[in-house]
Structures are given as structure tokens and as C-alpha cells.
Amino acid sequence: MPSTEARGPRQMARAFIWSMQGIRAAWRHEASFRLEGYLFVVLCPLGLWLGRNGIERAILVGCLLFVLSAELLNSAIEAVVDRTSPEFNELAGRAKDMGSAAVFVLMINAVLCWGLILWR
């Protein structure tokens, strides 16, 4: 379906199913995503409880969601690179390293957000 056509409930339902398949694949095949998922399950309710107002709660939970999102994108980059270039390639290695660095930067962001909000 061309992207210029209106999206209806059926297309939205399919998009939801594909998204859930992606999350399931990441959970099944990516140990880092599982670890970050477990941390999210523990820290999300804690962030909702510790945040003093809606903005703080949104920041505490949102920065965790950013880490999960970056991990999904990093896993997608790694899968595509491994599929297209199974042998070592400098550019492929650079792409994988940059994806990992993006996750790391967002983890630093999460630690800073939590530290700055909770350090009263």
C-alpha cells in the first residue's frame, strides 16, 4: 500500500502485530534487550512512584523507553549487517559500534536523569 493512502484500523492493527513481532524477536534473540527489559520492569514502577510530578515521572520512565528503543534499533542494525556481510568489514564494524554507542549514550542519559531528579 502506498504511504500516501489513509491508514485505517486494519493497517494500524497490522503495524501493531509487526511491532509485537519485533519486540518478541528482540526478547528471544537479544540478551541485552532482555536485561534492559528486566530493568525497565523494575525501574518503571519505581520511577512512577519516586517522581514528584508528571514531568519527573515522564522523564524517569521516558529515558528508560529511549534505552529500549535504541537497543531495538541497534539490534536491527546488527541483524542487517550480519545478513549482508557475514565476513569482517571495517564499515560494518563501525556501524555496529555506533549502534552500541547510541545505546550507551542513552544509558548515560538515563543515569543522569535519575540521578538529577532523585538527588534533591
All heavy atoms as an XYZ file, in Angstrom:
938
protein
N       0.845     -1.165      0.000
C       0.000      0.000      0.000
C       0.901      1.242      0.000
O       1.786      1.353      0.843
C      -0.894     -0.017      1.240
C      -1.654      1.262      1.443
S      -2.710      1.242      2.888
C      -3.887      0.040      2.410
N       0.684      2.153     -0.910
C       1.486      3.382     -0.913
C       1.298      4.167      0.381
O       0.215      4.162      0.972
C       0.941      4.163     -2.110
C       0.220      3.166     -2.949
C      -0.240      2.084     -2.026
N       2.324      4.850      0.787
C       2.262      5.572      2.056
C       1.375      6.805      1.986
O       1.082      7.406      3.007
C       3.666      5.978      2.489
O       4.228      6.842      1.530
N       0.921      7.190      0.782
C       0.052      8.360      0.663
C      -1.406      8.025      0.961
O      -2.207      8.924      1.164
C       0.151      8.963     -0.749
O      -0.197      7.954     -1.697
C       1.550      9.478     -1.013
N      -1.742      6.751      0.987
C      -3.119      6.356      1.281
C      -3.392      6.447      2.775
O      -2.504      6.238      3.600
C      -3.377      4.935      0.790
C      -3.369      4.836     -0.726
C      -3.795      3.464     -1.203
O      -4.525      2.780     -0.473
O      -3.385      3.099     -2.303
N      -4.642      6.760      3.105
C      -5.028      6.886      4.512
C      -4.871      5.551      5.221
O      -5.128      4.494      4.651
C      -6.466      7.370      4.606
N      -4.457      5.621      6.447
C      -4.322      4.426      7.276
C      -5.628      4.207      8.032
O      -6.152      5.112      8.656
C      -3.182      4.589      8.271
C      -1.847      4.841      7.644
C      -1.250      3.564      7.201
N       0.032      3.857      6.558
C       0.775      2.955      6.010
N       0.390      1.703      6.006
N       1.902      3.268      5.438
N      -6.100      2.996      7.975
C      -7.316      2.651      8.688
C      -7.018      1.682      9.809
O      -5.865      1.337     10.071
N      -8.053      1.213     10.472
C      -7.875      0.286     11.598
C      -7.137     -0.990     11.210
O      -6.330     -1.498     11.984
C      -9.308     -0.014     12.038
C     -10.119      1.131     11.542
C      -9.440      1.604     10.293
N      -7.390     -1.503     10.007
C      -6.728     -2.740      9.587
C      -5.216     -2.542      9.465
O      -4.432     -3.373      9.932
C      -7.306     -3.224      8.256
C      -6.619     -4.491      7.767
C      -7.221     -5.011      6.519
N      -8.531     -5.557      6.883
C      -9.441     -5.923      6.024
N      -9.229     -5.784      4.738
N     -10.576     -6.444      6.424
N      -4.801     -1.447      8.847
C      -3.370     -1.179      8.700
C      -2.721     -0.916     10.063
O      -1.589     -1.323     10.307
C      -3.136      0.012      7.760
C      -3.471     -0.273      6.317
C      -4.967     -0.181      6.029
O      -5.745      0.318      6.830
N      -5.375     -0.700      4.880
N      -3.447     -0.230     10.926
C      -2.914      0.027     12.263
C      -2.783     -1.273     13.047
O      -1.806     -1.466     13.785
C      -3.801      1.033     13.000
C      -3.683      2.420     12.408
S      -4.825      3.664     13.024
C      -4.915      3.389     14.737
N      -3.721     -2.179     12.874
C      -3.651     -3.476     13.551
C      -2.461     -4.276     13.037
O      -1.746     -4.909     13.823
C      -4.946     -4.261     13.354
N      -2.247     -4.256     11.723
C      -1.082     -4.957     11.163
C       0.222     -4.365     11.679
O       1.156     -5.105     12.018
C      -1.112     -4.894      9.640
C      -2.040     -5.889      9.028
C      -1.799     -5.958      7.535
N      -3.106     -6.009      6.905
C      -3.407     -5.550      5.723
N      -2.488     -4.985      4.983
N      -4.615     -5.654      5.246
N       0.296     -3.041     11.721
C       1.502     -2.388     12.232
C       1.757     -2.786     13.681
O       2.900     -3.022     14.085
C       1.381     -0.874     12.098
N       0.692     -2.879     14.466
C       0.825     -3.298     15.864
C       1.359     -4.727     15.939
O       2.262     -5.020     16.732
C      -0.524     -3.197     16.580
C      -0.479     -3.703     17.996
C       0.049     -2.920     19.003
C      -0.957     -4.975     18.309
C       0.099     -3.391     20.308
C      -0.904     -5.446     19.600
C      -0.382     -4.646     20.603
N       0.822     -5.606     15.114
C       1.273     -7.003     15.109
C       2.743     -7.086     14.722
O       3.526     -7.809     15.353
C       0.390     -7.854     14.172
C      -1.003     -8.006     14.794
C       1.015     -9.214     13.898
C      -2.046     -8.577     13.854
N       3.148     -6.335     13.696
C       4.561     -6.354     13.285
C       5.467     -5.805     14.389
O       6.564     -6.319     14.616
C       4.753     -5.567     12.000
C       4.067     -6.187     10.824
C       3.866     -7.524     10.577
C       3.469     -5.497      9.721
N       3.184     -7.700      9.398
C       2.927     -6.474      8.851
C       3.336     -4.158      9.384
C       2.281     -6.148      7.673
C       2.684     -3.826      8.211
C       2.170     -4.815      7.369
N       4.998     -4.783     15.080
C       5.780     -4.232     16.187
C       5.951     -5.266     17.294
O       7.041     -5.420     17.849
C       5.109     -2.979     16.740
O       5.074     -1.962     15.768
N       4.887     -5.976     17.619
C       4.965     -7.003     18.657
C       5.894     -8.147     18.228
O       6.625     -8.702     19.042
C       3.577     -7.555     18.990
C       2.676     -6.563     19.703
S       3.354     -5.944     21.252
C       3.883     -4.307     20.772
N       5.881     -8.478     16.931
C       6.805     -9.497     16.426
C       8.247     -9.044     16.605
O       9.123     -9.844     16.950
C       6.522     -9.795     14.957
C       5.249    -10.564     14.720
C       4.930    -10.724     13.244
O       5.512    -10.078     12.372
N       3.962    -11.585     12.960
N       8.500     -7.756     16.373
C       9.849     -7.222     16.555
C      10.289     -7.267     18.004
O      11.425     -7.649     18.308
N       9.398     -6.895     18.902
C       9.732     -6.943     20.323
C       9.958     -8.387     20.770
O      10.909     -8.692     21.495
C       8.636     -6.257     21.162
C       8.679     -4.747     20.909
C       8.795     -6.575     22.650
C       7.541     -3.983     21.529
N       9.114     -9.296     20.295
C       9.274    -10.723     20.632
C      10.606    -11.260     20.106
O      11.312    -11.999     20.805
C       8.107    -11.514     20.065
C       7.956    -12.901     20.635
C       6.673    -13.534     20.159
N       6.007    -12.503     19.377
C       4.744    -12.414     19.052
N       3.965    -13.281     19.382
N       4.218    -11.457     18.355
N      10.968    -10.892     18.873
C      12.246    -11.348     18.297
C      13.416    -10.799     19.104
O      14.391    -11.517     19.371
C      12.341    -10.921     16.834
N      13.344     -9.529     19.494
C      14.421     -8.942     20.293
C      14.522     -9.650     21.637
O      15.622     -9.954     22.108
C      14.180     -7.442     20.484
N      13.378     -9.937     22.247
C      13.385    -10.626     23.541
C      13.988    -12.015     23.408
O      14.768    -12.455     24.238
C      11.962    -10.708     24.092
C      11.933    -11.244     25.488
C      11.769    -12.543     25.873
C      12.121    -10.493     26.687
N      11.814    -12.641     27.235
C      12.033    -11.396     27.758
C      12.342     -9.139     26.948
C      12.179    -10.981     29.084
C      12.470     -8.739     28.271
C      12.388     -9.661     29.313
N      13.632    -12.702     22.331
C      14.080    -14.075     22.134
C      15.571    -14.163     21.786
O      16.266    -15.067     22.234
C      13.245    -14.709     21.021
C      13.503    -16.196     20.842
C      12.566    -16.808     19.820
N      11.173    -16.635     20.247
C      10.200    -16.236     19.438
N      10.439    -15.963     18.181
N       8.978    -16.126     19.886
N      16.076    -13.197     20.997
C      17.413    -13.336     20.421
C      18.455    -12.367     20.976
O      19.634    -12.520     20.664
C      17.341    -13.154     18.904
C      16.452    -14.148     18.237
N      16.770    -15.482     18.121
C      15.232    -14.010     17.663
C      15.793    -16.115     17.496
N      14.842    -15.242     17.215
N      18.054    -11.395     21.772
C      18.992    -10.369     22.226
C      19.060    -10.323     23.750
O      18.146     -9.835     24.407
C      18.587     -8.991     21.684
C      18.579     -8.899     20.172
C      19.956     -9.057     19.565
O      20.965     -8.699     20.225
O      20.031     -9.547     18.423
N      20.171    -10.813     24.295
C      20.344    -10.835     25.748
C      20.347     -9.422     26.335
O      19.799     -9.197     27.425
C      21.637    -11.556     26.116
N      20.929     -8.471     25.623
C      20.962     -7.091     26.121
C      19.554     -6.522     26.237
O      19.235     -5.825     27.202
C      21.793     -6.206     25.194
O      23.134     -6.609     25.196
N      18.707     -6.817     25.262
C      17.330     -6.323     25.316
C      16.580     -6.955     26.491
O      15.815     -6.271     27.174
C      16.600     -6.610     24.003
C      15.210     -6.045     23.966
C      15.004     -4.696     23.723
C      14.111     -6.849     24.199
C      13.719     -4.159     23.715
C      12.823     -6.321     24.184
C      12.632     -4.975     23.943
N      16.821     -8.224     26.747
C      16.169     -8.872     27.890
C      16.601     -8.217     29.202
O      15.767     -7.916     30.062
C      16.471    -10.365     27.918
C      15.695    -11.163     26.907
C      15.814    -12.650     27.151
N      17.186    -13.134     27.098
C      17.816    -13.497     25.973
N      17.192    -13.422     24.807
N      19.051    -13.935     26.018
N      17.899     -7.973     29.353
C      18.400     -7.338     30.571
C      17.789     -5.952     30.745
O      17.304     -5.607     31.834
C      19.927     -7.235     30.530
C      20.569     -6.471     31.677
C      20.274     -7.132     33.009
C      22.063     -6.340     31.454
N      17.777     -5.168     29.682
C      17.191     -3.834     29.754
C      15.683     -3.907     30.000
O      15.119     -3.051     30.684
C      17.525     -3.047     28.493
C      19.008     -2.723     28.405
C      19.511     -2.488     26.995
O      18.714     -2.574     26.036
O      20.713     -2.225     26.851
N      15.041     -4.936     29.469
C      13.617     -5.140     29.722
C      13.341     -5.439     31.183
O      12.392     -4.912     31.769
N      14.170     -6.296     31.784
C      14.014     -6.594     33.207
C      14.217     -5.330     34.045
O      13.466     -5.079     34.994
C      15.002     -7.672     33.661
C      14.714     -9.048     33.128
C      15.738     -9.829     32.589
C      13.439     -9.592     33.159
C      15.491    -11.102     32.098
C      13.180    -10.864     32.675
C      14.218    -11.611     32.145
O      13.973    -12.877     31.666
N      15.234     -4.549     33.690
C      15.472     -3.297     34.408
C      14.278     -2.351     34.267
O      13.889     -1.682     35.223
C      16.751     -2.617     33.901
C      18.058     -3.275     34.334
C      19.229     -2.650     33.597
C      18.240     -3.173     35.832
N      13.687     -2.308     33.073
C      12.518     -1.464     32.854
C      11.360     -1.901     33.748
O      10.683     -1.063     34.349
C      12.094     -1.496     31.384
C      10.881     -0.652     31.102
C      10.998      0.710     30.919
C       9.627     -1.218     31.038
C       9.884      1.497     30.688
C       8.506     -0.454     30.804
C       8.632      0.916     30.628
N      11.140     -3.203     33.847
C      10.032     -3.719     34.664
C      10.211     -3.326     36.137
O       9.235     -3.039     36.827
C       9.912     -5.260     34.506
C       9.008     -5.866     35.559
C       9.426     -5.593     33.109
N      11.454     -3.263     36.592
C      11.715     -2.877     37.977
C      11.690     -1.351     38.132
O      11.077     -0.813     39.061
C      13.086     -3.431     38.442
C      13.490     -2.854     39.788
C      13.051     -4.951     38.491
N      12.351     -0.641     37.208
C      12.530      0.797     37.372
C      11.318      1.622     36.976
O      11.116      2.716     37.515
C      13.763      1.263     36.583
C      15.102      0.746     37.103
C      16.234      1.175     36.184
C      15.350      1.218     38.523
N      10.498      1.148     36.057
C       9.333      1.920     35.622
C       8.378      2.198     36.789
O       8.047      3.368     37.053
C       8.623      1.224     34.467
S       7.150      2.097     33.905
N       7.937      1.182     37.524
C       7.062      1.483     38.668
C       7.769      2.339     39.726
O       7.154      3.215     40.333
C       6.709      0.111     39.248
C       7.052     -0.874     38.191
C       8.099     -0.257     37.332
N       9.065      2.112     39.895
C       9.823      2.906     40.857
C       9.860      4.372     40.425
O       9.684      5.276     41.251
C      11.242      2.336     40.983
C      12.098      2.834     42.128
C      11.454      2.520     43.466
C      13.482      2.204     42.039
N      10.075      4.610     39.134
C      10.085      5.972     38.621
C       8.739      6.653     38.763
O       8.663      7.843     39.080
N       7.672      5.900     38.535
C       6.324      6.465     38.704
C       6.052      6.814     40.167
O       5.352      7.780     40.466
C       5.272      5.488     38.179
C       5.284      5.246     36.666
C       4.320      4.129     36.306
C       4.971      6.527     35.909
N       6.619      6.041     41.066
C       6.422      6.269     42.493
C       7.316      7.403     43.017
O       6.878      8.230     43.810
C       6.688      4.970     43.248
C       6.484      5.074     44.725
C       5.327      5.354     45.379
C       7.475      4.891     45.737
N       5.540      5.360     46.742
C       6.852      5.071     46.979
C       8.831      4.572     45.689
C       7.541      4.965     48.180
C       9.509      4.453     46.890
C       8.869      4.644     48.108
N       8.566      7.456     42.535
C       9.517      8.435     43.052
C       9.367      9.821     42.433
O       9.756     10.812     43.053
C      10.955      7.939     42.839
C      11.373      6.728     43.663
C      12.753      6.260     43.235
C      11.344      7.042     45.144
N       8.834      9.894     41.227
C       8.656     11.194     40.596
C       7.675     12.044     41.384
O       6.622     11.571     41.798
N       8.033     13.323     41.592
C       7.187     14.206     42.405
C       6.024     14.799     41.615
O       5.057     15.259     42.197
C       8.034     15.320     43.000
C       8.982     14.817     44.080
C       9.815     15.938     44.606
N      10.879     16.195     43.631
C      11.845     17.058     43.783
N      11.885     17.821     44.848
N      12.767     17.210     42.863
N       6.146     14.820     40.297
C       5.066     15.364     39.467
C       5.092     14.653     38.111
O       5.943     13.788     37.863
C       5.205     16.890     39.309
C       6.556     17.287     38.749
O       7.023     16.717     37.763
N       7.192     18.268     39.372
N       4.171     15.024     37.258
C       4.062     14.345     35.971
C       5.299     14.472     35.107
O       5.675     13.530     34.406
N       5.941     15.630     35.150
C       7.141     15.834     34.334
C       8.269     14.928     34.797
O       8.950     14.293     33.985
C       7.558     17.320     34.339
C       6.499     18.143     33.612
C       8.929     17.508     33.706
C       6.699     19.634     33.692
N       8.490     14.865     36.093
C       9.547     13.988     36.611
C       9.253     12.528     36.294
O      10.150     11.781     35.898
C       9.715     14.177     38.117
C      10.395     15.470     38.488
C      10.720     15.567     39.969
O      10.375     14.637     40.741
O      11.330     16.578     40.360
N       8.014     12.129     36.451
C       7.647     10.743     36.129
C       7.876     10.454     34.648
O       8.378      9.389     34.285
C       6.195     10.489     36.507
C       5.954     10.458     37.992
C       4.499     10.170     38.330
N       4.270     10.375     39.731
C       3.526     11.345     40.248
N       2.889     12.195     39.455
N       3.387     11.465     41.542
N       7.493     11.401     33.807
C       7.682     11.217     32.363
C       9.165     11.104     32.012
O       9.545     10.286     31.171
C       7.042     12.379     31.604
N       9.992     11.893     32.651
C      11.432     11.829     32.383
C      12.017     10.510     32.881
O      12.794      9.856     32.179
C      12.158     13.036     33.005
C      11.755     14.320     32.274
C      13.669     12.846     32.969
C      12.219     15.600     32.948
N      11.646     10.109     34.098
C      12.188      8.874     34.667
C      11.799      7.654     33.839
O      12.629      6.759     33.605
C      11.718      8.701     36.118
C      12.293      9.699     37.130
C      11.612      9.543     38.477
C      13.799      9.541     37.255
N      10.575      7.594     33.382
C      10.130      6.452     32.575
C      10.567      6.627     31.114
O      10.998      5.672     30.472
C       8.606      6.266     32.681
C       8.112      5.187     31.738
C       8.211      5.931     34.116
N      10.469      7.841     30.602
C      10.801      8.089     29.203
C      12.245      7.773     28.858
O      12.520      7.202     27.804
N      13.168      8.115     29.755
C      14.571      7.823     29.448
C      14.819      6.315     29.395
O      15.678      5.850     28.643
C      15.510      8.526     30.422
S      15.421      7.968     32.124
N      14.043      5.542     30.155
C      14.155      4.077     30.084
C      13.627      3.557     28.749
O      14.198      2.636     28.147
C      13.385      3.433     31.232
C      13.800      3.812     32.652
C      12.840      3.208     33.668
C      15.233      3.416     32.929
N      12.529      4.156     28.279
C      11.974      3.762     26.981
C      12.935      4.101     25.844
O      13.028      3.360     24.861
C      10.618      4.433     26.759
C       9.484      3.902     27.628
C       8.257      4.790     27.491
C       9.152      2.464     27.271
N      13.654      5.217     25.975
C      14.652      5.570     24.960
C      15.743      4.506     24.877
O      16.200      4.153     23.788
C      15.284      6.934     25.252
C      14.434      8.104     24.868
C      14.415      9.238     25.661
C      13.656      8.093     23.728
C      13.632     10.329     25.319
C      12.866      9.174     23.370
C      12.863     10.301     24.175
N      16.177      3.992     26.023
C      17.206      2.941     26.027
C      16.682      1.697     25.303
O      17.390      1.116     24.466
C      17.665      2.607     27.463
C      18.569      1.373     27.475
C      18.372      3.788     28.091
N      15.460      1.288     25.614
C      14.877      0.121     24.940
C      14.757      0.354     23.439
O      15.054     -0.541     22.634
C      13.506     -0.210     25.533
C      13.494     -0.811     26.926
C      12.061     -0.945     27.426
C      14.200     -2.151     26.945
N      14.336      1.550     23.044
C      14.196      1.868     21.622
C      15.548      1.816     20.920
O      15.664      1.266     19.818
C      13.588      3.261     21.443
O      12.298      3.299     21.974
N      16.552      2.389     21.548
C      17.887      2.368     20.939
C      18.408      0.939     20.829
O      19.065      0.586     19.840
C      18.854      3.232     21.750
N      18.119      0.111     21.822
C      18.560     -1.287     21.762
C      17.881     -2.019     20.612
O      18.498     -2.833     19.928
C      18.287     -1.991     23.091
C      18.856     -3.389     23.161
C      20.377     -3.416     23.034
O      21.053     -2.684     23.766
O      20.878     -4.188     22.186
N      16.605     -1.739     20.393
C      15.904     -2.342     19.256
C      16.545     -1.911     17.933
O      16.771     -2.735     17.036
C      14.425     -1.953     19.274
C      13.572     -2.624     20.347
C      12.215     -1.929     20.448
C      13.409     -4.102     20.063
N      16.838     -0.622     17.804
C      17.486     -0.129     16.573
C      18.886     -0.714     16.420
O      19.286     -1.087     15.310
C      17.541      1.398     16.581
C      16.189      2.090     16.460
C      16.332      3.585     16.717
C      15.580      1.834     15.093
N      19.633     -0.804     17.515
C      20.966     -1.392     17.456
C      20.897     -2.856     17.030
O      21.697     -3.308     16.200
C      21.649     -1.274     18.824
C      23.054     -1.827     18.815
O      23.830     -1.588     17.893
N      23.386     -2.586     19.844
N      19.949     -3.590     17.560
C      19.788     -4.999     17.179
C      19.409     -5.120     15.707
O      19.875     -6.034     15.016
C      18.723     -5.661     18.052
O      19.131     -5.668     19.401
N      18.575     -4.201     15.218
C      18.200     -4.214     13.799
C      19.417     -3.939     12.922
O      19.627     -4.616     11.903
C      17.107     -3.179     13.535
N      20.237     -2.969     13.319
C      21.463     -2.673     12.563
C      22.363     -3.897     12.526
O      22.881     -4.279     11.471
C      22.208     -1.473     13.183
C      21.431     -0.183     12.950
C      23.626     -1.363     12.624
C      21.935      0.997     13.763
N      22.551     -4.527     13.679
C      23.423     -5.705     13.740
C      22.884     -6.833     12.874
O      23.655     -7.515     12.186
C      23.571     -6.165     15.187
C      24.414     -5.232     16.022
C      24.567     -5.698     17.462
O      23.936     -6.702     17.847
O      25.322     -5.040     18.189
N      21.579     -7.048     12.884
C      20.996     -8.119     12.072
C      21.194     -7.854     10.582
O      21.557     -8.756      9.826
C      19.506     -8.272     12.394
N      20.959     -6.631     10.162
C      21.129     -6.293      8.742
C      22.596     -6.412      8.333
O      22.906     -6.965      7.271
C      20.579     -4.876      8.451
C      20.994     -4.403      7.072
C      19.069     -4.866      8.593
N      23.497     -5.923      9.171
C      24.929     -6.006      8.852
C      25.364     -7.458      8.773
O      26.074     -7.858      7.841
C      25.759     -5.223      9.891
C      27.231     -5.570      9.796
C      25.554     -3.728      9.714
N      24.940     -8.275      9.732
C      25.321     -9.688      9.720
C      24.745    -10.415      8.512
O      25.378    -11.312      7.959
C      24.872    -10.376     11.008
C      25.679     -9.919     12.212
O      26.747     -9.297     12.024
O      25.228    -10.168     13.351
N      23.561    -10.027      8.093
C      22.917    -10.666      6.933
C      23.620    -10.292      5.625
O      23.803    -11.115      4.757
C      21.443    -10.239      6.873
C      20.710    -10.629      5.624
C      20.473    -12.144      5.594
N      19.601    -12.489      4.497
C      20.027    -13.065      3.369
N      21.282    -13.349      3.209
N      19.163    -13.368      2.424
N      23.999     -9.030      5.510
C      24.584     -8.566      4.246
C      26.078     -8.798      4.164
O      26.620     -8.874      3.067
C      24.307     -7.067      4.025
O      24.852     -6.328      5.121
C      22.822     -6.806      3.915
N      26.749     -8.905      5.318
C      28.202     -9.018      5.300
C      28.676     -9.905      6.441
O      29.115     -9.398      7.471
C      28.814     -7.610      5.417
O      30.202     -7.680      5.485
N      28.589    -11.239      6.279
C      28.983    -12.121      7.375
C      30.487    -12.071      7.682
O      30.886    -12.307      8.816
C      28.563    -13.511      6.908
C      28.329    -13.399      5.449
C      28.063    -11.965      5.142
N      31.309    -11.738      6.689
C      32.742    -11.623      6.955
C      33.044    -10.235      7.521
O      32.246     -9.312      7.395
C      33.574    -11.889      5.695
C      33.471    -10.821      4.620
C      32.232    -10.965      3.755
O      31.566    -12.005      3.776
O      31.918     -9.975      3.079
N      34.219    -10.093      8.144
C      34.561     -8.822      8.768
C      34.707     -7.742      7.700
O      35.298     -7.936      6.654
C      35.870     -8.916      9.563
C      36.285     -7.599     10.132
C      35.662     -7.103     11.268
C      37.265     -6.829      9.522
C      36.032     -5.874     11.798
C      37.628     -5.599     10.041
C      37.019     -5.126     11.178
N      34.122     -6.597      8.019
C      34.230     -5.423      7.162
C      34.344     -4.222      8.086
O      33.573     -4.097      9.039
C      32.992     -5.315      6.264
C      33.028     -4.098      5.380
O      32.884     -2.982      5.863
N      33.206     -4.327      4.097
N      35.281     -3.329      7.804
C      35.509     -2.181      8.676
C      34.257     -1.305      8.806
O      33.904     -0.874      9.896
C      36.675     -1.342      8.152
C      37.002     -0.166      9.047
C      38.148      0.673      8.536
O      38.918      0.207      7.681
O      38.253      1.823      9.006
N      33.578     -1.061      7.710
C      32.378     -0.224      7.765
C      31.248     -0.916      8.531
O      30.502     -0.275      9.277
C      31.908      0.144      6.361
C      32.810      1.105      5.587
C      32.291      1.294      4.171
C      32.925      2.429      6.313
N      31.136     -2.225      8.329
C      30.115     -2.976      9.069
C      30.409     -2.920     10.566
O      29.502     -2.715     11.381
C      30.065     -4.420      8.584
N      31.672     -3.088     10.927
C      32.056     -2.999     12.332
C      31.794     -1.621     12.904
O      31.325     -1.483     14.037
N      32.053     -0.591     12.106
C      31.805      0.772     12.546
C      30.309      0.996     12.785
O      29.909      1.616     13.777
C      32.329      1.762     11.510
C      32.341      3.182     12.019
C      32.839      4.177     10.985
N      34.054      3.753     10.321
C      34.467      4.235      9.156
N      33.754      5.152      8.513
N      35.589      3.812      8.613
N      29.476      0.497     11.883
C      28.019      0.652     12.044
C      27.551     -0.030     13.329
O      26.745      0.534     14.083
C      27.294      0.074     10.828
N      28.056     -1.226     13.585
C      27.660     -1.942     14.797
C      28.148     -1.214     16.053
O      27.421     -1.112     17.044
C      28.207     -3.362     14.758
C      27.523     -4.229     13.709
C      28.245     -5.524     13.533
C      27.467     -6.665     14.095
N      28.100     -7.963     13.872
N      29.379     -0.710     16.001
C      29.923      0.027     17.144
C      29.136      1.306     17.407
O      28.888      1.672     18.562
C      31.396      0.371     16.915
C      32.299     -0.846     16.945
O      31.848     -1.915     17.401
O      33.463     -0.726     16.504
N      28.728      1.989     16.345
C      27.967      3.226     16.520
C      26.580      2.941     17.091
O      26.071      3.709     17.914
C      27.859      3.982     15.201
C      29.149      4.610     14.766
S      28.923      5.406     13.169
C      30.556      6.050     12.894
N      25.973      1.847     16.671
C      24.692      1.464     17.256
C      24.831      1.175     18.739
O      24.004      1.599     19.555
N      25.888      0.479     19.095
C      26.153      0.188     20.504
C      26.427      1.474     21.269
O      25.969      1.639     22.406
C      27.351     -0.763     20.604
O      27.658     -1.028     21.946
N      27.151      2.393     20.664
C      27.448      3.672     21.313
C      26.167      4.470     21.566
O      26.041      5.139     22.595
C      28.418      4.488     20.456
N      25.215      4.398     20.639
C      23.944      5.102     20.826
C      23.220      4.578     22.066
O      22.667      5.359     22.854
C      23.068      4.961     19.581
N      23.218      3.267     22.242
C      22.600      2.678     23.431
C      23.329      3.157     24.680
O      22.699      3.554     25.678
C      22.603      1.134     23.357
C      22.081      0.526     24.655
C      21.797      0.648     22.168
N      24.651      3.173     24.626
C      25.463      3.594     25.768
C      25.184      5.049     26.141
O      25.022      5.375     27.325
C      26.944      3.393     25.445
C      27.866      3.802     26.553
C      27.921      3.072     27.727
C      28.674      4.917     26.424
C      28.780      3.446     28.752
C      29.526      5.303     27.439
C      29.572      4.564     28.614
N      25.103      5.919     25.147
C      24.823      7.337     25.411
C      23.455      7.492     26.085
O      23.297      8.282     27.022
C      24.912      8.161     24.103
C      24.326      9.545     24.276
C      26.357      8.246     23.631
N      22.470      6.736     25.625
C      21.147      6.838     26.245
C      21.129      6.216     27.641
O      20.336      6.634     28.488
C      20.092      6.212     25.339
C      19.758      7.102     24.139
C      18.877      6.366     23.150
C      19.104      8.389     24.581
N      21.994      5.247     27.894
C      22.110      4.725     29.259
C      22.701      5.789     30.184
O      22.246      5.950     31.323
C      22.974      3.464     29.281
C      22.301      2.258     28.748
S      23.436      0.864     28.846
C      22.374     -0.451     28.335
N      23.708      6.511     29.689
C      24.270      7.615     30.476
C      23.186      8.655     30.742
O      23.058      9.175     31.851
C      25.481      8.239     29.749
C      26.647      7.258     29.737
C      25.893      9.554     30.411
C      27.808      7.696     28.863
N      22.395      8.955     29.719
C      21.287      9.894     29.877
C      20.327      9.415     30.965
O      19.881     10.213     31.806
C      20.546     10.065     28.550
C      19.353     10.970     28.657
O      19.477     12.144     28.950
N      18.172     10.410     28.430
N      19.998      8.146     30.965
C      19.078      7.607     31.975
C      19.659      7.749     33.376
O      18.969      8.170     34.313
C      18.753      6.141     31.674
N      20.937      7.424     33.524
C      21.578      7.547     34.839
C      21.582      9.006     35.283
O      21.286      9.313     36.449
C      23.010      6.965     34.797
C      23.790      7.322     36.048
C      22.964      5.457     34.614
N      21.890      9.923     34.371
C      21.884     11.346     34.714
C      20.480     11.830     35.087
O      20.314     12.557     36.069
C      22.433     12.178     33.553
C      23.939     12.131     33.350
C      24.332     12.856     32.072
C      24.657     12.747     34.540
N      19.482     11.435     34.309
C      18.115     11.849     34.615
C      17.694     11.363     35.988
O      17.173     12.124     36.811
C      17.150     11.327     33.555
S      17.254     12.178     31.959
N      17.925     10.087     36.246
C      17.541      9.524     37.546
C      18.326     10.204     38.660
O      17.767     10.559     39.696
C      17.751      8.019     37.542
C      16.610      7.286     36.920
C      16.299      7.241     35.604
C      15.618      6.523     37.595
N      15.164      6.478     35.416
C      14.731      6.034     36.622
C      15.404      6.199     38.932
C      13.638      5.242     36.947
C      14.328      5.403     39.269
C      13.446      4.942     38.276
N      19.625     10.369     38.458
C      20.449     10.994     39.496
C      20.045     12.425     39.783
O      19.925     12.823     40.950
N      19.826     13.207     38.751
C      19.474     14.608     38.951
C      18.091     14.788     39.562
O      17.871     15.690     40.373
C      19.568     15.376     37.622
C      20.978     15.550     37.077
C      20.941     16.099     35.655
C      21.796     16.447     37.985
N      17.160     13.934     39.182
C      15.810     14.053     39.744
C      15.752     13.539     41.187
O      15.107     14.141     42.043
C      14.782     13.325     38.846
C      14.585     14.118     37.543
C      13.453     13.122     39.569
C      13.725     13.453     36.512
N      16.439     12.461     41.443
C      16.361     11.874     42.786
C      17.301     12.538     43.797
O      17.101     12.416     44.998
C      16.625     10.376     42.725
C      15.606      9.583     41.892
C      15.966      8.109     41.878
C      14.193      9.808     42.385
N      18.322     13.227     43.295
C      19.241     13.951     44.175
C      18.600     15.285     44.504
O      18.641     16.229     43.756
C      20.591     14.142     43.503
C      21.586     14.844     44.344
C      21.942     14.535     45.621
C      22.381     15.965     43.965
N      22.899     15.389     46.062
C      23.194     16.289     45.058
C      22.487     16.724     42.817
C      24.097     17.333     45.038
C      23.395     17.754     42.794
C      24.186     18.067     43.897
N      17.949     15.344     45.628
C      17.156     16.521     45.977
C      17.914     17.416     46.906
O      18.371     17.218     47.883
C      15.828     16.096     46.595
C      15.068     15.236     45.646
C      13.848     14.669     46.284
N      13.309     13.666     45.369
C      12.123     13.168     45.464
N      11.325     13.529     46.397
N      11.703     12.275     44.612
